[in-house]
Amino acid sequence: MEGFGFQVKVKRTNRKKSASITLVGEIVKITVPKFMSDYTVRELIKKRTSWINIKLKEQSLKPPIIKKNYISGELFPYLGKNFKLKVINGERASIKLVGGYLVVKLQKNEINIKNSAKFLLQSWYKKHAEDQLIKKTNHFSKIVGVTPKSISIKNYKSRWGSCSIDGELSYNWRIILAPHHIVDYVVVHELCHLLEHNHSPRYWQHVENYFPEWKNSRNWLRKNYYIGSL
């Protein structure tokens, strides 16, 4: 969509009853219900232009993300603690958390060591993310008093979690890199959308009731956005 001082990408879906705006790099992504007219979308963007410009400026001031090389000695976080990567040769490819090391075994004839180590490491993270997030969601759903329809792990680039209008919860597997209490916040955040499917004051009151430290956790995620770059 043109006519603004920034790039806008509009996504229409049957799965939403209200609009949402997110930033993906320098692109402003707005997800709207299919029935919403272009005029209404433009008016919504105009109303949020000041907020969008502030967020774009904040993003431009963030330091560049340092890419991982997936070599021995690099630090990789898991539930808030850093572990050293140790890449060694073995009979078959595998990965284990041993003491303070994430030990990646690659076959001796492996040609692309970086990609293979990255694949194994991300697969390990995704498996542990699924285990932890299902466990935490089941725990907090009893406290909040809701029952999600399903729980899934996704490869999101610009969000930590999502709750569909049908009650389907999905999480970004990378949240498993954050400390336990940050993961708890994301879980409670999404569960509270089963009570209020928006970000109204009433919604945030639900979050406050079940997770009083939510503001600190949200700020932590904003400052540590780089954990999503793994």
Secondary structure by P-SEA (a helix, b strand, c coil): cccccbbbbbbbcccccbbbbbbcccbbbbbbcccccaaaaaaaaaaaaaaaaaaaaaaaaccbbbbbcccccbbbbcccbbbbbbbbbccccccccccccbbbbbccccccaaaaaaaaaaaaaaaaaaaaaaaaaaaaaaaaccccccccccccccccccccccbbbbbccccccccaaaaaaaaaaaaaaaacccccaaaaaaaaacccaaaaaaaaaaaacccccc
